[in-house]
Amino acid sequence: MGCEMGSMFGMSGWMWFPGLLVVGALVGFGVWAVARLGPGGQKSVRILEGRLARGEIDAEEVQRRPAILEGSR
């Protein structure tokens, strides 16, 4: 009547591997999405485009600044 707990409730170790891959992929995608879309991502580009539209900076500056910001991360 005892339950064998040594094999993770009836699942062997290799059966957990696909689930761990999926969880790892989801976590990785979440980190990527936050880094890509978070502060400093598209928001900075929109700010630069707004400054270009107002004539505060030129097109060369719009292209140069994101490269500088990417290098500082």
N, CA, C and O atoms as a GROMACS GRO file, in nm:
protein
  292
    1MET      N    1   0.080  -0.120   0.000
    1MET     CA    2   0.000   0.000   0.000
    1MET      C    3   0.085   0.127   0.000
    1MET      O    4   0.033   0.239   0.000
    2GLY      N    5   0.213   0.108   0.000
    2GLY     CA    6   0.300   0.225   0.000
    2GLY      C    7   0.311   0.286  -0.138
    2GLY      O    8   0.290   0.218  -0.239
    3CYS      N    9   0.344   0.413  -0.142
    3CYS     CA   10   0.360   0.486  -0.268
    3CYS      C   11   0.510   0.505  -0.293
    3CYS      O   12   0.582   0.551  -0.205
    4GLU      N   13   0.554   0.471  -0.408
    4GLU     CA   14   0.695   0.488  -0.441
    4GLU      C   15   0.720   0.633  -0.480
    4GLU      O   16   0.678   0.677  -0.587
    5MET      N   17   0.788   0.708  -0.394
    5MET     CA   18   0.814   0.849  -0.418
    5MET      C   19   0.948   0.873  -0.487
    5MET      O   20   0.978   0.986  -0.526
    6GLY      N   21   1.028   0.768  -0.501
    6GLY     CA   22   1.161   0.785  -0.558
    6GLY      C   23   1.160   0.820  -0.705
    6GLY      O   24   1.260   0.871  -0.755
    7SER      N   25   1.054   0.795  -0.775
    7SER     CA   26   1.051   0.825  -0.919
    7SER      C   27   0.961   0.942  -0.952
    7SER      O   28   0.895   0.941  -1.057
    8MET      N   29   0.956   1.040  -0.868
    8MET     CA   30   0.880   1.164  -0.890
    8MET      C   31   0.735   1.136  -0.928
    8MET      O   32   0.689   1.176  -1.036
    9PHE      N   33   0.666   1.069  -0.843
    9PHE     CA   34   0.523   1.040  -0.860
    9PHE      C   35   0.494   0.962  -0.988
    9PHE      O   36   0.397   0.990  -1.058
   10GLY      N   37   0.578   0.866  -1.019
   10GLY     CA   38   0.555   0.781  -1.134
   10GLY      C   39   0.617   0.829  -1.263
   10GLY      O   40   0.609   0.759  -1.364
   11MET      N   41   0.679   0.946  -1.264
   11MET     CA   42   0.742   0.997  -1.385
   11MET      C   43   0.893   0.983  -1.370
   11MET      O   44   0.950   1.026  -1.270
   12SER      N   45   0.956   0.926  -1.467
   12SER     CA   46   1.102   0.916  -1.461
   12SER      C   47   1.163   1.052  -1.496
   12SER      O   48   1.094   1.140  -1.546
   13GLY      N   49   1.290   1.067  -1.470
   13GLY     CA   50   1.356   1.196  -1.488
   13GLY      C   51   1.349   1.251  -1.629
   13GLY      O   52   1.334   1.372  -1.646
   14TRP      N   53   1.360   1.165  -1.731
   14TRP     CA   54   1.360   1.215  -1.868
   14TRP      C   55   1.225   1.270  -1.911
   14TRP      O   56   1.217   1.346  -2.007
   15MET      N   57   1.118   1.232  -1.840
   15MET     CA   58   0.984   1.283  -1.877
   15MET      C   59   0.964   1.428  -1.834
   15MET      O   60   0.874   1.495  -1.885
   16TRP      N   61   1.047   1.478  -1.744
   16TRP     CA   62   1.039   1.617  -1.700
   16TRP      C   63   1.112   1.710  -1.796
   16TRP      O   64   1.085   1.830  -1.800
   17PHE      N   65   1.204   1.656  -1.873
   17PHE     CA   66   1.288   1.738  -1.960
   17PHE      C   67   1.210   1.824  -2.060
   17PHE      O   68   1.238   1.944  -2.068
   18PRO      N   69   1.113   1.771  -2.135
   18PRO     CA   70   1.040   1.857  -2.231
   18PRO      C   71   0.965   1.972  -2.161
   18PRO      O   72   0.960   2.083  -2.212
   19GLY      N   73   0.910   1.944  -2.045
   19GLY     CA   74   0.840   2.050  -1.971
   19GLY      C   75   0.936   2.160  -1.926
   19GLY      O   76   0.903   2.278  -1.930
   20LEU      N   77   1.054   2.119  -1.881
   20LEU     CA   78   1.153   2.217  -1.840
   20LEU      C   79   1.201   2.301  -1.959
   20LEU      O   80   1.227   2.420  -1.944
   21LEU      N   81   1.212   2.239  -2.075
   21LEU     CA   82   1.248   2.315  -2.195
   21LEU      C   83   1.143   2.420  -2.228
   21LEU      O   84   1.177   2.534  -2.262
   22VAL      N   85   1.017   2.384  -2.218
   22VAL     CA   86   0.909   2.478  -2.248
   22VAL      C   87   0.910   2.593  -2.147
   22VAL      O   88   0.898   2.709  -2.186
   23VAL      N   89   0.924   2.561  -2.019
   23VAL     CA   90   0.927   2.666  -1.916
   23VAL      C   91   1.048   2.756  -1.938
   23VAL      O   92   1.037   2.878  -1.927
   24GLY      N   93   1.163   2.698  -1.968
   24GLY     CA   94   1.283   2.777  -1.995
   24GLY      C   95   1.265   2.869  -2.114
   24GLY      O   96   1.309   2.984  -2.112
   25ALA      N   97   1.202   2.818  -2.219
   25ALA     CA   98   1.177   2.900  -2.338
   25ALA      C   99   1.082   3.015  -2.306
   25ALA      O  100   1.101   3.127  -2.354
   26LEU      N  101   0.980   2.988  -2.227
   26LEU     CA  102   0.885   3.094  -2.190
   26LEU      C  103   0.952   3.201  -2.105
   26LEU      O  104   0.928   3.321  -2.125
   27VAL      N  105   1.034   3.160  -2.011
   27VAL     CA  106   1.105   3.257  -1.927
   27VAL      C  107   1.202   3.338  -2.013
   27VAL      O  108   1.210   3.460  -1.998
   28GLY      N  109   1.274   3.271  -2.102
   28GLY     CA  110   1.366   3.342  -2.191
   28GLY      C  111   1.295   3.442  -2.280
   28GLY      O  112   1.342   3.554  -2.299
   29PHE      N  113   1.180   3.402  -2.334
   29PHE     CA  114   1.102   3.494  -2.417
   29PHE      C  115   1.053   3.613  -2.335
   29PHE      O  116   1.055   3.726  -2.384
   30GLY      N  117   1.010   3.589  -2.212
   30GLY     CA  118   0.965   3.698  -2.126
   30GLY      C  119   1.075   3.798  -2.097
   30GLY      O  120   1.053   3.919  -2.102
   31VAL      N  121   1.194   3.748  -2.068
   31VAL     CA  122   1.308   3.836  -2.042
   31VAL      C  123   1.342   3.916  -2.168
   31VAL      O  124   1.368   4.036  -2.160
   32TRP      N  125   1.343   3.849  -2.283
   32TRP     CA  126   1.372   3.917  -2.409
   32TRP      C  127   1.268   4.026  -2.437
   32TRP      O  128   1.303   4.137  -2.477
   33ALA      N  129   1.140   3.994  -2.415
   33ALA     CA  130   1.032   4.090  -2.445
   33ALA      C  131   1.042   4.212  -2.355
   33ALA      O  132   1.025   4.325  -2.401
   34VAL      N  133   1.070   4.190  -2.228
   34VAL     CA  134   1.082   4.304  -2.136
   34VAL      C  135   1.202   4.390  -2.173
   34VAL      O  136   1.194   4.512  -2.171
   35ALA      N  137   1.313   4.327  -2.208
   35ALA     CA  138   1.432   4.403  -2.246
   35ALA      C  139   1.410   4.478  -2.377
   35ALA      O  140   1.457   4.591  -2.393
   36ARG      N  141   1.339   4.417  -2.469
   36ARG     CA  142   1.317   4.478  -2.601
   36ARG      C  143   1.213   4.589  -2.596
   36ARG      O  144   1.230   4.694  -2.658
   37LEU      N  145   1.106   4.564  -2.524
   37LEU     CA  146   0.994   4.659  -2.524
   37LEU      C  147   0.988   4.746  -2.400
   37LEU      O  148   0.905   4.836  -2.391
   38GLY      N  149   1.076   4.721  -2.306
   38GLY     CA  150   1.077   4.795  -2.181
   38GLY      C  151   1.132   4.935  -2.200
   38GLY      O  152   1.151   4.981  -2.312
   39PRO      N  153   1.158   5.002  -2.088
   39PRO     CA  154   1.211   5.138  -2.095
   39PRO      C  155   1.341   5.140  -2.175
   39PRO      O  156   1.428   5.056  -2.155
   40GLY      N  157   1.353   5.236  -2.263
   40GLY     CA  158   1.473   5.249  -2.343
   40GLY      C  159   1.465   5.176  -2.475
   40GLY      O  160   1.555   5.191  -2.558
   41GLY      N  161   1.362   5.097  -2.498
   41GLY     CA  162   1.348   5.024  -2.623
   41GLY      C  163   1.284   5.111  -2.728
   41GLY      O  164   1.346   5.206  -2.776
   42GLN      N  165   1.162   5.082  -2.765
   42GLN     CA  166   1.091   5.158  -2.869
   42GLN      C  167   1.057   5.298  -2.822
   42GLN      O  168   1.041   5.388  -2.904
   43LYS      N  169   1.046   5.319  -2.692
   43LYS     CA  170   1.012   5.451  -2.640
   43LYS      C  171   1.118   5.554  -2.679
   43LYS      O  172   1.085   5.666  -2.717
   44SER      N  173   1.244   5.516  -2.668
   44SER     CA  174   1.353   5.608  -2.703
   44SER      C  175   1.348   5.646  -2.850
   44SER      O  176   1.372   5.761  -2.886
   45VAL      N  177   1.318   5.548  -2.934
   45VAL     CA  178   1.311   5.575  -3.078
   45VAL      C  179   1.198   5.672  -3.107
   45VAL      O  180   1.213   5.763  -3.189
   46ARG      N  181   1.084   5.654  -3.042
   46ARG     CA  182   0.971   5.746  -3.063
   46ARG      C  183   1.005   5.887  -3.017
   46ARG      O  184   0.966   5.984  -3.081
   47ILE      N  185   1.078   5.898  -2.906
   47ILE     CA  186   1.118   6.031  -2.858
   47ILE      C  187   1.210   6.098  -2.960
   47ILE      O  188   1.195   6.216  -2.991
   48LEU      N  189   1.306   6.020  -3.011
   48LEU     CA  190   1.397   6.075  -3.112
   48LEU      C  191   1.322   6.117  -3.238
   48LEU      O  192   1.352   6.222  -3.295
   49GLU      N  193   1.226   6.036  -3.281
   49GLU     CA  194   1.148   6.072  -3.399
   49GLU      C  195   1.066   6.199  -3.375
   49GLU      O  196   1.050   6.280  -3.466
   50GLY      N  197   1.015   6.216  -3.256
   50GLY     CA  198   0.943   6.338  -3.222
   50GLY      C  199   1.033   6.459  -3.226
   50GLY      O  200   0.993   6.565  -3.274
   51ARG      N  201   1.154   6.444  -3.173
   51ARG     CA  202   1.249   6.555  -3.176
   51ARG      C  203   1.289   6.589  -3.320
   51ARG      O  204   1.310   6.706  -3.353
   52LEU      N  205   1.300   6.487  -3.405
   52LEU     CA  206   1.330   6.511  -3.546
   52LEU      C  207   1.216   6.588  -3.612
   52LEU      O  208   1.240   6.683  -3.687
   53ALA      N  209   1.093   6.549  -3.583
   53ALA     CA  210   0.976   6.616  -3.641
   53ALA      C  211   0.969   6.762  -3.598
   53ALA      O  212   0.925   6.847  -3.676
   54ARG      N  213   1.010   6.792  -3.477
   54ARG     CA  214   1.008   6.930  -3.428
   54ARG      C  215   1.129   7.010  -3.475
   54ARG      O  216   1.136   7.132  -3.454
   55GLY      N  217   1.224   6.943  -3.539
   55GLY     CA  218   1.342   7.012  -3.590
   55GLY      C  219   1.450   7.031  -3.486
   55GLY      O  220   1.544   7.108  -3.509
   56GLU      N  221   1.442   6.965  -3.372
   56GLU     CA  222   1.543   6.980  -3.267
   56GLU      C  223   1.673   6.907  -3.302
   56GLU      O  224   1.781   6.951  -3.262
   57ILE      N  225   1.663   6.796  -3.377
   57ILE     CA  226   1.781   6.720  -3.418
   57ILE      C  227   1.765   6.682  -3.565
   57ILE      O  228   1.655   6.688  -3.620
   58ASP      N  229   1.876   6.643  -3.627
   58ASP     CA  230   1.868   6.603  -3.768
   58ASP      C  231   1.863   6.451  -3.781
   58ASP      O  232   1.875   6.379  -3.682
   59ALA      N  233   1.844   6.403  -3.905
   59ALA     CA  234   1.829   6.259  -3.930
   59ALA      C  235   1.953   6.180  -3.891
   59ALA      O  236   1.943   6.067  -3.844
   60GLU      N  237   2.069   6.239  -3.909
   60GLU     CA  238   2.194   6.170  -3.871
   60GLU      C  239   2.196   6.144  -3.721
   60GLU      O  240   2.238   6.038  -3.676
   61GLU      N  241   2.152   6.241  -3.645
   61GLU     CA  242   2.148   6.226  -3.498
   61GLU      C  243   2.050   6.116  -3.458
   61GLU      O  244   2.077   6.042  -3.363
   62VAL      N  245   1.937   6.105  -3.527
   62VAL     CA  246   1.839   6.000  -3.497
   62VAL      C  247   1.900   5.862  -3.520
   62VAL      O  248   1.873   5.769  -3.444
   63GLN      N  249   1.982   5.849  -3.622
   63GLN     CA  250   2.046   5.721  -3.650
   63GLN      C  251   2.161   5.692  -3.555
   63GLN      O  252   2.188   5.576  -3.523
   64ARG      N  253   2.230   5.795  -3.510
   64ARG     CA  254   2.347   5.777  -3.426
   64ARG      C  255   2.312   5.747  -3.280
   64ARG      O  256   2.378   5.664  -3.217
   65ARG      N  257   2.212   5.810  -3.227
   65ARG     CA  258   2.180   5.797  -3.085
   65ARG      C  259   2.141   5.656  -3.041
   65ARG      O  260   2.189   5.611  -2.938
   66PRO      N  261   2.055   5.583  -3.114
   66PRO     CA  262   2.024   5.447  -3.069
   66PRO      C  263   2.147   5.358  -3.059
   66PRO      O  264   2.154   5.272  -2.971
   67ALA      N  265   2.244   5.376  -3.150
   67ALA     CA  266   2.367   5.298  -3.143
   67ALA      C  267   2.445   5.332  -3.016
   67ALA      O  268   2.504   5.243  -2.954
   68ILE      N  269   2.445   5.458  -2.978
   68ILE     CA  270   2.513   5.498  -2.854
   68ILE      C  271   2.441   5.438  -2.734
   68ILE      O  272   2.505   5.387  -2.642
   69LEU      N  273   2.307   5.442  -2.735
   69LEU     CA  274   2.230   5.388  -2.623
   69LEU      C  275   2.248   5.236  -2.611
   69LEU      O  276   2.258   5.183  -2.501
   70GLU      N  277   2.252   5.166  -2.725
   70GLU     CA  278   2.270   5.021  -2.723
   70GLU      C  279   2.407   4.985  -2.667
   70GLU      O  280   2.421   4.885  -2.596
   71GLY      N  281   2.507   5.065  -2.697
   71GLY     CA  282   2.641   5.039  -2.649
   71GLY      C  283   2.656   5.059  -2.500
   71GLY      O  284   2.745   5.000  -2.438
   72SER      N  285   2.571   5.142  -2.440
   72SER     CA  286   2.582   5.170  -2.295
   72SER      C  287   2.510   5.067  -2.210
   72SER      O  288   2.523   5.068  -2.088
   73ARG      N  289   2.434   4.977  -2.271
   73ARG     CA  290   2.361   4.876  -2.192
   73ARG      C  291   2.450   4.766  -2.147
   73ARG      O  292   2.405   4.673  -2.080
   0.00000   0.00000   0.00000
